[in-house]
């Protein structure tokens, strides 16, 4: 027998965006359904941010121990206990997940539904095999999952995604990483520093989220000092063999070679969990990938009663963005038809490699478009930066962008020490629409890595032309003026 429920708001997915949407909607109504198709526990806590940072922390400890000689500290041979490393990752990961589970358990039982949700019509949902929910409004927050291109499946049972790594009982001897994006770079470098032989393969030349060509080249050169990384590899063949995964590729100087690895890690991006929803029955306009078109500020799909938040909308797959989007979508679903634009913060992304990567505000291409080519760039290398040399972290480059005429700070990219902290400072400045000269009026202590930020800003300020006449000139010249 099919059970039926009637609610005002149904939230599909109990991850970061879904839980945020549920909490926000509950401020407006108590007639709610929170539907989860899989495990409770966010992507961040289970297989994303937290377990990966635990693995990275172990890798950094090993790396620091190996390089203590720089400071005259003799530590002897460093030994890695892979099983102990991974046990701590799992133990701490489970602790983080438990907090999420406790939060879900605090939600009223009558609000919680388990099973795959599918649209029967714009207002009717099938949950599992035996429940139908009629919902006045719906928030889609079903998250994403690893995307594995078909040609990688030739690795057979030695093909893994990031979710699998944290369940390993010990570290393997070798891993081939396909995809030098955020996940691939973080996990690949961490595994390499823990003694795993790593080779990384990319397509198209990308290195993480970096858009600035000079930053990209700096990062590529630095990573290649630790492990081979070809961002545009010519892979000829992948084969599961008795010894593992044999990968045949063109290595440039050596020509076509074959190397065998214990595992192939597919870090080739993520795909939104939209395909199992029968979204075609929701009455929404879809893009060419089958994802509903939506408003960036309201998260509303067209003029409908349906909202979409978090990784599933394939816009900005970051936890803090998912939390913001969940809150915006939940509030709008709860008080519908009173739909309001929510606060969208300045873009901020951090990659926890060493050196770290940070992107803030507009990319260099977006600055070029927004300023019609009328902008300047300031930079600093960390090779000679005082504090960075003191602590032996003097690698990397920071590039900052400002608009001619107004002098407004537009964005930055960084590959260097303490980027997770410097990125926040620059993001706050960008959100406040500060001018470069106003940023230089802020206090800078000595000796700190942030003095490198001041150097880059001084360089930018020197290159900027300020004043209304410059604005008029730029408008007359157009792009490149």
C-alpha positions in Angstrom: 0.0 0.0 0.0 1.3 3.4 -0.9 1.5 5.9 1.9 0.7 9.6 1.2 1.8 12.8 2.9 1.0 16.4 2.3 3.6 19.1 3.2 4.3 22.7 2.4 8.0 22.3 1.7 9.9 19.1 0.7 13.7 19.3 0.8 15.4 16.6 -1.3 18.8 15.8 0.2 20.2 16.0 3.8 23.7 17.3 3.1 25.0 20.8 3.8 22.6 22.6 1.5 19.6 20.4 2.3 20.0 20.7 6.1 20.4 24.5 5.7 17.3 24.6 3.6 15.4 22.6 6.0 16.3 24.7 9.0 15.5 27.9 7.1 12.2 26.7 5.8 11.2 25.5 9.3 11.2 29.1 10.5 8.2 29.7 8.2 6.3 26.3 8.4 6.3 23.1 10.3 4.8 21.1 7.5 8.1 19.7 6.1 9.7 16.7 4.6 13.4 16.1 4.5 14.2 13.3 2.1 17.5 11.5 2.0 18.3 8.8 -0.6 21.5 7.6 0.9 23.5 8.0 4.1 23.0 10.9 6.5 26.2 12.9 6.8 27.5 15.7 4.5 29.9 15.1 1.6 32.3 17.4 3.5 32.3 15.3 6.6 32.2 11.8 5.0 34.4 11.9 1.9 35.4 15.5 1.3 36.8 18.4 3.2 37.5 16.8 6.6 39.0 13.3 5.7 41.1 14.8 3.0 42.5 17.4 5.4 43.3 14.7 7.9 45.3 12.9 5.3 47.0 16.1 4.3 47.9 16.8 7.9 49.7 13.5 8.2 51.5 14.2 4.9 52.6 17.6 6.1 54.0 16.1 9.3 56.0 13.6 7.3 57.2 16.3 4.9 58.3 18.7 7.7 60.2 15.9 9.4 62.1 15.0 6.2 63.0 18.7 5.7 64.0 19.6 9.2 67.6 19.6 8.1 67.0 23.0 6.7 67.0 24.3 10.3 69.9 22.2 11.5 67.5 19.7 13.1 68.5 16.1 12.5 65.5 13.7 12.7 66.9 10.6 11.1 64.9 8.4 8.7 61.2 9.1 8.6 59.0 6.0 8.7 55.3 6.0 7.6 52.8 3.6 9.3 50.1 3.7 6.6 47.6 1.7 8.6 48.0 4.1 11.6 47.7 7.2 9.2 44.4 5.9 7.7 43.0 4.7 11.1 43.3 8.3 12.4 41.7 9.6 9.2 38.7 7.2 9.7 38.4 7.8 13.4 38.4 11.6 13.2 36.2 11.4 10.1 33.6 9.3 11.9 33.7 11.9 14.8 32.8 14.7 12.4 30.1 12.6 10.7 28.6 11.8 14.2 28.0 15.5 14.7 25.9 15.6 11.5 24.0 12.5 12.5 23.2 14.0 15.9 21.9 17.1 14.2 19.6 15.0 11.9 18.4 12.9 14.9 17.2 16.2 16.5 14.8 16.8 13.6 11.3 15.5 14.2 10.9 11.9 13.1 7.8 12.8 11.1 9.8 15.2 9.0 12.4 12.5 8.0 12.0 10.3 4.9 14.4 7.8 3.5 14.5 6.7 -0.1 15.2 8.0 -3.6 12.8 10.8 -4.5 11.4 11.1 -8.0 9.1 13.7 -9.5 5.8 12.3 -10.6 4.6 15.9 -11.4 5.7 19.4 -10.4 4.0 18.9 -6.9 4.1 15.1 -6.5 7.1 13.1 -5.4 7.6 9.3 -5.1 9.9 8.4 -2.3 11.2 4.8 -2.5 8.6 2.3 -3.6 5.8 3.0 -1.1 5.4 6.7 -0.3 4.1 9.7 -2.2 4.5 13.2 -1.0 2.5 16.2 -2.3 4.5 19.3 -1.7 3.5 23.0 -2.3 7.2 23.8 -2.8 10.4 21.8 -3.3 14.1 22.4 -2.7 16.4 20.2 -4.7 19.6 19.7 -2.7 20.7 16.2 -3.7 24.4 17.0 -4.0 26.9 15.4 -6.4 29.1 12.3 -6.9 32.4 11.5 -8.5 32.4 11.6 -12.3 34.4 8.8 -13.9 35.0 9.0 -17.7 34.5 5.7 -19.5 38.1 5.2 -20.6 39.3 5.0 -17.0 37.0 2.0 -16.3 39.6 -0.2 -18.1 41.4 -0.1 -14.7 38.7 -2.5 -13.4 38.8 -3.2 -9.7 41.8 -1.0 -9.3 39.8 2.1 -10.2 39.1 4.2 -7.1 37.6 7.6 -6.4 38.3 9.9 -3.4 35.5 8.2 -1.4 37.4 4.9 -1.6 40.8 6.2 -0.3 39.5 6.9 3.2 38.4 3.2 3.5 41.9 1.8 2.7 43.4 -0.2 5.5 46.9 0.7 4.4 48.7 2.8 1.9 49.6 1.3 -1.5 53.0 1.5 -3.1 51.8 3.5 -6.2 48.8 5.5 -7.5 48.2 7.1 -10.9 46.0 10.2 -10.5 43.8 11.3 -13.3 42.7 14.9 -12.9 44.9 17.7 -11.4 41.9 19.5 -10.1 41.3 20.3 -6.4 40.8 16.7 -5.3 43.5 15.3 -7.4 46.1 17.8 -6.3 45.3 17.6 -2.6 45.2 13.8 -2.5 48.0 13.2 -5.0 50.5 15.4 -3.1 49.4 14.0 0.2 49.9 10.4 -0.9 53.2 11.2 -2.4 54.5 12.8 0.8 53.3 9.6 2.6 55.7 7.5 0.5 53.3 6.5 -2.3 54.8 6.7 -5.8 52.4 9.2 -7.7 52.1 10.3 -11.3 49.4 12.7 -12.3 47.7 13.0 -15.7 45.6 15.9 -16.9 43.7 17.0 -20.0 43.6 20.6 -21.4 46.4 22.1 -19.3 44.5 23.0 -16.2 46.1 23.0 -12.7 43.5 23.2 -10.0 41.2 26.2 -10.2 44.0 28.5 -11.3 43.2 30.8 -14.2 46.1 33.2 -14.2 48.8 31.8 -16.6 51.7 33.0 -14.5 50.3 31.5 -11.3 49.6 28.2 -13.2 53.1 27.9 -14.5 54.6 28.6 -11.1 52.4 25.9 -9.5 53.1 23.4 -12.3 56.9 23.9 -11.9 56.6 23.5 -8.1 54.5 20.3 -8.1 56.8 18.7 -10.7 59.6 18.9 -8.1 57.7 16.4 -6.0 55.9 14.2 -8.5 55.4 14.0 -12.3 52.4 16.1 -13.3 51.5 16.5 -17.0 48.4 18.7 -17.2 47.8 17.8 -20.9 48.9 14.2 -21.0 48.8 12.0 -24.1 47.4 8.8 -22.6 47.4 5.9 -25.1 46.1 2.9 -23.1 44.9 1.8 -19.7 44.9 -1.9 -18.9 44.2 -4.0 -15.8 47.0 -6.5 -15.5 48.1 -9.1 -12.9 50.4 -6.5 -11.4 47.9 -3.6 -11.2 47.0 -0.9 -13.7 49.3 -0.5 -16.7 49.2 3.0 -18.3 50.8 3.7 -21.6 51.4 7.4 -22.4 53.7 9.7 -24.3 56.3 11.0 -21.9 57.9 13.5 -24.2 61.6 13.0 -23.9 61.3 9.2 -23.2 58.6 8.8 -25.9 55.8 6.3 -25.4 56.3 4.4 -22.2 54.2 2.1 -20.0 54.2 2.3 -16.2 52.3 0.1 -13.8 50.5 1.3 -10.6 48.6 -0.4 -7.8 45.6 1.9 -8.3 44.2 4.5 -10.6 42.5 7.4 -8.8 39.8 9.1 -10.9 39.8 12.7 -9.6 38.0 13.9 -12.8 35.4 16.2 -11.2 31.9 15.5 -9.9 28.5 15.3 -11.5 25.3 16.6 -10.0 22.8 14.1 -8.6 20.0 15.2 -10.8 19.7 12.2 -13.1 17.8 10.0 -10.6 15.0 12.6 -9.9 12.9 12.2 -13.1 13.4 15.9 -13.4 11.6 15.9 -16.7 8.4 15.5 -14.8 8.9 18.7 -12.8 7.9 21.1 -15.5 11.2 23.0 -15.5 13.3 24.4 -18.3 16.6 22.5 -18.4 20.1 23.3 -19.7 21.9 21.1 -22.2 23.2 18.9 -19.3 19.7 18.3 -17.9 20.1 20.7 -14.9 17.2 23.1 -14.2 17.9 26.8 -15.1 17.8 28.9 -11.9 18.4 32.4 -10.6 21.8 32.8 -8.9 20.4 35.1 -6.2 17.1 33.4 -5.3 17.9 29.8 -6.4 14.5 29.7 -7.9 14.0 27.5 -11.0 12.4 29.8 -13.6 9.0 31.1 -12.2 8.3 27.8 -10.5 7.8 26.8 -6.9 11.0 24.7 -7.1 14.4 25.8 -5.8 17.8 24.2 -6.3 20.8 24.6 -3.9 24.3 23.2 -3.3 26.5 21.0 -5.5 23.5 19.7 -7.5 23.2 23.0 -9.3 26.8 22.6 -10.5 27.6 26.3 -9.9 30.0 26.7 -7.0 30.6 23.3 -5.3 32.0 24.6 -2.0 30.7 24.0 1.4 30.3 27.6 2.4 28.4 28.3 -0.9 26.2 25.3 -0.3 25.3 26.5 3.2 24.5 30.0 1.8 22.4 28.5 -1.0 20.6 26.2 1.3 19.6 29.1 3.5 18.5 31.2 0.6 16.5 28.4 -1.0 14.9 27.3 2.3 13.8 30.8 3.2 12.3 31.4 -0.2 10.5 28.1 -0.2 9.3 28.7 3.3 7.8 32.1 2.7 6.8 31.5 -1.0 5.5 33.4 -3.0 7.5 36.1 -1.3 10.8 35.3 -3.1 13.8 37.5 -2.2 17.4 37.7 -3.4 19.9 36.4 -0.9 23.4 37.5 0.0 25.9 36.0 -2.4 29.4 36.5 -1.1 32.5 37.3 -3.1 33.9 34.1 -4.5 36.6 32.5 -2.4 38.3 29.1 -3.0 41.2 27.5 -1.2 43.2 24.4 -2.2 45.1 22.8 0.6 48.2 21.8 -1.3 51.7 22.9 -0.3 52.0 25.7 -1.3 48.3 26.4 -1.0 46.2 27.9 -3.8 43.7 30.7 -3.2 41.4 32.4 -5.7 39.5 35.5 -4.6 36.9 37.6 -6.3 37.1 37.8 -10.1 39.5 35.8 -12.1 41.9 37.6 -14.4 39.6 36.8 -17.4 36.5 38.1 -15.5 38.4 41.2 -14.5 39.3 41.7 -18.2 35.7 41.4 -19.2 34.3 43.6 -16.4 36.9 46.3 -16.9 36.9 46.1 -20.7 40.6 45.4 -20.5 41.2 48.6 -18.4 42.9 47.0 -15.4 46.4 46.5 -13.9 48.1 43.6 -12.2 50.5 43.7 -9.2 52.5 40.7 -8.1 55.0 39.4 -5.5 57.2 36.3 -5.5 57.5 34.6 -2.1 61.0 33.3 -2.9 62.6 36.4 -1.2 59.8 37.3 1.2 61.2 37.7 4.7 58.9 35.6 6.9 58.4 32.9 4.2 62.2 32.4 4.0 62.5 32.3 7.8 60.1 29.3 8.0 61.3 27.7 4.8 58.1 28.2 2.9 59.4 30.7 0.3 57.8 29.3 -2.8 55.0 30.8 -4.8 53.4 33.9 -6.4 50.6 36.3 -5.6 48.9 38.4 -8.4 46.3 41.1 -7.5 44.0 42.9 -9.9 42.7 46.4 -9.8 40.6 48.7 -12.0 42.0 51.7 -13.6 40.0 54.9 -12.9 38.3 53.7 -9.7 41.3 52.0 -8.2 39.0 49.3 -6.8 40.5 45.9 -5.9 38.9 43.3 -8.2 40.4 39.9 -7.3 43.5 37.8 -6.8 45.1 34.5 -7.4 47.8 33.0 -5.1 50.0 30.0 -5.0 52.0 30.3 -1.9 52.3 30.1 1.9 49.3 30.8 4.2 47.0 31.3 1.2 44.1 30.0 3.3 44.5 33.0 5.5 45.5 35.6 3.0 42.6 34.6 0.8 40.2 35.5 3.5 41.7 39.0 4.0 41.6 39.7 0.3 38.0 38.3 0.0 36.8 40.6 2.8 38.4 43.6 1.0 36.8 42.6 -2.3 33.4 42.2 -0.7 33.7 45.7 0.8 34.7 47.0 -2.6 37.8 48.6 -1.1 40.3 50.6 -3.3 43.9 49.4 -3.4 45.0 52.6 -1.7 42.5 51.9 1.2 43.9 48.4 1.5 47.4 49.8 1.8 46.2 52.0 4.7 45.4 48.9 6.8 48.0 47.7 9.4 50.7 45.2 8.4 52.8 43.7 11.2 56.5 42.7 10.8 57.7 40.1 10.1 54.7 38.2 8.7 53.8 36.6 5.4 51.1 39.3 4.9 53.9 41.8 4.2 54.0 40.0 0.8 50.4 41.1 0.2 51.5 44.7 0.9 54.3 44.4 -1.6 51.9 43.1 -4.3 49.4 45.9 -3.5 52.1 48.5 -3.7 53.1 47.1 -7.1 49.5 47.2 -8.2 48.9 50.7 -6.8 52.0 52.0 -8.7 50.6 50.6 -12.0 47.0 51.9 -11.6 45.9 55.1 -13.2 43.2 56.8 -10.9 40.6 59.4 -11.7 37.5 60.1 -13.8 39.5 61.0 -16.9 41.0 57.5 -16.9 37.5 56.0 -16.7 36.4 58.0 -19.7 39.5 57.0 -21.6 38.9 53.4 -20.9 35.3 53.6 -22.0 36.4 55.2 -25.2 39.1 52.7 -25.9 37.0 49.7 -25.1 38.7 46.3 -24.5 42.4 46.6 -24.1 42.2 50.4 -23.7 
